[in-house]
Amino acid sequence: MEQMVTVLGRLSEIETAAVNVEKEAANEKRRIAKVYEQKTIDFDQQLDAETEEKLKEINEKLKADAEQELLKMRKETEQELESMKREYDQNHAELADKLFHYIIGE
C-alpha cells in the first residue's frame, strides 16, 4: 500500500510538473507572439517611412522636371516672338502693302 501511495504521489508530482511546463510554454508562446507582433509593427512603420521618403523624392524630381520644361518652353516662345518681331520690323511695309492689296482684292 505504501508503494501505491508513493507511486500516486510521484504521478501527482509529474502531473504538476507537466502542467507547469505547459503554462511556461504558453507564456513563452505569448511572449514570442508579442515580439513578432512588435517586429511587424516596426517593419511596417519603417516601410511606410521609406515609401513616404521615396514618394517625396519622386514628387520633387517631377516638379523640378516640370519647371525645367516650363522654362524651356518660355525660352522657345520668347525666341519665336523675337523672331516674329524682327520679321515684322524688317518687312512691315511690305506686309502692310500685301495685306492692303489682299483686302481690296488686287
CYANA upper distance limits for C-alpha pairs under 8 A (distance plus 0.5 A):
  1 MET  CA      5 VAL  CA      6.90
  2 GLU  CA      6 THR  CA      6.69
  3 GLN  CA      7 VAL  CA      6.58
  4 MET  CA      8 LEU  CA      6.51
  5 VAL  CA      9 GLY  CA      6.46
  6 THR  CA     10 ARG  CA      6.55
  7 VAL  CA     11 LEU  CA      6.56
  8 LEU  CA     12 SER  CA      6.57
  9 GLY  CA     13 GLU  CA      6.74
 10 ARG  CA     14 ILE  CA      6.70
 11 LEU  CA     15 GLU  CA      6.57
 12 SER  CA     16 THR  CA      6.60
 13 GLU  CA     17 ALA  CA      6.59
 14 ILE  CA     18 ALA  CA      6.57
 15 GLU  CA     19 VAL  CA      6.64
 16 THR  CA     20 ASN  CA      6.69
 17 ALA  CA     21 VAL  CA      6.65
 18 ALA  CA     22 GLU  CA      6.68
 19 VAL  CA     23 LYS  CA      6.70
 20 ASN  CA     24 GLU  CA      6.60
 21 VAL  CA     25 ALA  CA      6.51
 22 GLU  CA     26 ALA  CA      6.60
 23 LYS  CA     27 ASN  CA      6.61
 24 GLU  CA     28 GLU  CA      6.52
 25 ALA  CA     29 LYS  CA      6.50
 26 ALA  CA     30 ARG  CA      6.75
 27 ASN  CA     31 ARG  CA      6.65
 28 GLU  CA     32 ILE  CA      6.57
 29 LYS  CA     33 ALA  CA      6.58
 30 ARG  CA     34 LYS  CA      6.68
 31 ARG  CA     35 VAL  CA      6.79
 32 ILE  CA     36 TYR  CA      6.71
 33 ALA  CA     37 GLU  CA      6.49
 34 LYS  CA     38 GLN  CA      6.60
 35 VAL  CA     39 LYS  CA      6.65
 36 TYR  CA     40 THR  CA      6.53
 37 GLU  CA     41 ILE  CA      6.73
 38 GLN  CA     42 ASP  CA      6.55
 39 LYS  CA     43 PHE  CA      6.51
 40 THR  CA     44 ASP  CA      6.58
 41 ILE  CA     45 GLN  CA      6.66
 42 ASP  CA     46 GLN  CA      6.61
 43 PHE  CA     47 LEU  CA      6.50
 44 ASP  CA     48 ASP  CA      6.50
 45 GLN  CA     49 ALA  CA      6.64
 46 GLN  CA     50 GLU  CA      6.63
 47 LEU  CA     51 THR  CA      6.49
 48 ASP  CA     52 GLU  CA      6.52
 49 ALA  CA     53 GLU  CA      6.66
 50 GLU  CA     54 LYS  CA      6.62
 51 THR  CA     55 LEU  CA      6.58
 52 GLU  CA     56 LYS  CA      6.62
 53 GLU  CA     57 GLU  CA      6.73
 54 LYS  CA     58 ILE  CA      6.69
 55 LEU  CA     59 ASN  CA      6.54
 56 LYS  CA     60 GLU  CA      6.61
 57 GLU  CA     61 LYS  CA      6.66
 58 ILE  CA     62 LEU  CA      6.59
 59 ASN  CA     63 LYS  CA      6.54
 60 GLU  CA     64 ALA  CA      6.61
 61 LYS  CA     65 ASP  CA      6.54
 62 LEU  CA     66 ALA  CA      6.56
 63 LYS  CA     67 GLU  CA      6.64
 64 ALA  CA     68 GLN  CA      6.59
 65 ASP  CA     69 GLU  CA      6.63
 66 ALA  CA     70 LEU  CA      6.60
 67 GLU  CA     71 LEU  CA      6.67
 68 GLN  CA     72 LYS  CA      6.72
 69 GLU  CA     73 MET  CA      6.67
 70 LEU  CA     74 ARG  CA      6.62
 71 LEU  CA     75 LYS  CA      6.64
 72 LYS  CA     76 GLU  CA      6.70
 73 MET  CA     77 THR  CA      6.52
 74 ARG  CA     78 GLU  CA      6.55
 75 LYS  CA     79 GLN  CA      6.64
 76 GLU  CA     80 GLU  CA      6.62
 77 THR  CA     81 LEU  CA      6.58
 78 GLU  CA     82 GLU  CA      6.54
 79 GLN  CA     83 SER  CA      6.60
 80 GLU  CA     84 MET  CA      6.67
 81 LEU  CA     85 LYS  CA      6.58
 82 GLU  CA     86 ARG  CA      6.65
 83 SER  CA     87 GLU  CA      6.67
 84 MET  CA     88 TYR  CA      6.61
 85 LYS  CA     89 ASP  CA      6.48
 86 ARG  CA     90 GLN  CA      6.54
 87 GLU  CA     91 ASN  CA      6.46
 87 GLU  CA     92 HIS  CA      8.23
 88 TYR  CA     92 HIS  CA      5.36
 88 TYR  CA     95 LEU  CA      8.31
 91 ASN  CA     95 LEU  CA      6.52
 92 HIS  CA     96 ALA  CA      6.41
 93 ALA  CA     97 ASP  CA      6.62
 94 GLU  CA     98 LYS  CA      6.68
 95 LEU  CA     99 LEU  CA      6.61
 96 ALA  CA    100 PHE  CA      6.54
 97 ASP  CA    101 HIS  CA      6.74
 98 LYS  CA    102 TYR  CA      6.57
 99 LEU  CA    103 ILE  CA      6.66
100 PHE  CA    104 ILE  CA      6.80
101 HIS  CA    105 GLY  CA      6.41
101 HIS  CA    106 GLU  CA      5.61
102 TYR  CA    106 GLU  CA      6.59
